[in-house]
Amino acid sequence: MGPINLSELPAASTVTGSTVESIDSRGLSMTVQTARAEQAVYVGHDLEVLKGVRVGEHVSLELDVEGRVVKIIQLAPVPEEEGTPKLGA
């Protein structure tokens, strides 16, 4: 029997439709804005979980029973509506 791959275990809970606001790879944490427009900080199980994630991406997070991120599912970007101003423009 080999090592357990945490991303293959069933999630204890899932946070869907969040936007990544910041990533702290040293602290293994990320700040997201949830679908309810609330800020939340989640800690990754290890650095591998945060690999490839970028600020501004829309994601869903799978959490273990301790509330740590075990898997990040990158969602397709939300399509821009014509005539909608872009942030920072």
C-alpha positions in Angstrom: 0.0 0.0 0.0 1.5 3.3 -1.1 1.1 6.8 0.3 -2.4 8.4 0.4 -3.0 11.1 -2.2 -5.1 13.7 -0.4 -6.7 15.1 -3.5 -8.3 11.7 -4.1 -10.0 11.5 -0.7 -13.6 12.7 -0.5 -13.8 16.3 0.7 -15.3 17.1 4.1 -16.7 20.3 2.6 -16.4 22.4 -0.5 -16.3 26.2 -1.0 -17.5 27.0 -4.5 -17.2 30.1 -6.7 -14.5 32.0 -4.9 -11.9 34.4 -6.3 -8.3 34.2 -5.2 -7.2 37.6 -3.7 -3.8 36.7 -2.4 -1.5 33.7 -1.9 1.1 33.3 0.9 3.2 30.3 -0.1 5.3 30.5 3.0 2.3 30.3 5.3 0.5 27.9 2.9 -2.5 30.2 2.9 -4.7 32.0 0.5 -7.2 34.7 0.8 -10.4 34.4 -1.3 -13.5 36.4 -1.8 -16.4 34.0 -1.5 -19.5 34.0 -3.7 -21.2 35.9 -0.8 -18.6 38.7 -1.2 -17.0 37.8 2.1 -13.2 37.5 2.6 -11.9 34.2 4.0 -8.4 32.8 4.6 -7.8 29.1 4.0 -4.6 27.1 4.7 -3.4 24.5 2.3 -2.5 21.1 3.4 0.9 21.5 1.7 2.7 23.6 -0.9 1.7 21.3 -3.7 -2.0 22.2 -3.2 -1.2 25.9 -4.0 0.9 25.1 -7.1 -0.4 26.8 -10.3 -3.0 28.9 -8.6 -2.9 32.7 -9.4 -4.4 35.8 -7.9 -7.7 36.7 -9.7 -8.6 33.1 -10.6 -12.1 31.7 -9.9 -11.8 28.5 -7.9 -13.6 26.0 -5.8 -11.9 24.6 -2.7 -12.2 21.1 -1.3 -11.5 21.1 2.5 -10.6 18.3 4.8 -12.3 17.7 8.2 -9.9 20.2 9.8 -10.8 22.9 7.2 -7.5 22.7 5.3 -7.5 22.9 1.5 -6.7 19.6 0.0 -7.7 20.4 -3.6 -8.2 23.5 -5.6 -10.4 23.3 -8.7 -9.7 26.1 -11.2 -13.0 27.2 -12.8 -13.4 28.9 -16.2 -13.1 32.7 -16.0 -16.4 34.6 -15.8 -17.2 36.0 -19.3 -17.0 39.8 -19.4 -20.2 41.6 -20.5 -19.9 44.1 -23.3 -19.7 47.7 -21.9 -18.8 46.6 -18.4 -15.9 48.6 -17.0 -12.8 46.6 -16.1 -11.3 46.9 -12.6 -8.3 49.4 -12.6 -9.4 50.9 -15.9 
